[in-house]
Amino acid sequence: MNTAQLLRIDNKRELRRKFFHFAGFFYILGYYLLPRFTALWVMGVLLILVCLLDFSRLYYPLLNSFLFKLFGGLYRPEEEKLPSGLSFTFFGAFFTMLFFTDEKIVLTALGYQVFGDGIAALVGLEFGKIKIAKKSIEGSLACFFVCFLIGLIFFDYKIALLSALGATIIEMLPIPLPFNDNLAMPLLTAWILKSLTH
């Protein structure tokens, strides 16, 4: 299998991951509709279940192999021996909900995580030509634009602009494994929003 074929397979895998990534909209919706305490309990239970599945997968090779085949493409190859991005996504969402009490800040930060990061990857895969490490300028510009629009839902244009810039820089940074931008992005952007609004 040549390099071009491997690249196409990797791109298809990332596309499937990012469309699944957009399912994070449902925990944003849950946080918006449910009382904060209830939303935290629901996310806490989901976090525990996801982590139990992840650590069980890493402990039992047969389960690991089964899940890699069952959810083909949703796991990256390097996640075969590391926690998956899903665990970090739930950690990031749960602790953002836990540490920050302002609903506008939480919803905006989670929107950056789900849509800003997701759109950055999709645009980068399809149109990314100018690379910085593993990220593309095109994907990062898409991330900035989407985050800016999300920020405008709850904040004025200055706060939306600065927080979108912060989210884009976090998305661009080469965060080393086993850490993940799905953990860093909502927590750090929520902190940026809190700093800008207080």
Helices and strands as residue ranges (DSSP letters): H 3-21, G 22-24, H 25-33, H 36-59, H 61-70, G 77-80, H 85-99, H 103-111, I 112-116, H 117-127, E 131-132, E 135-136, H 137-154, H 157-172, H 181-197
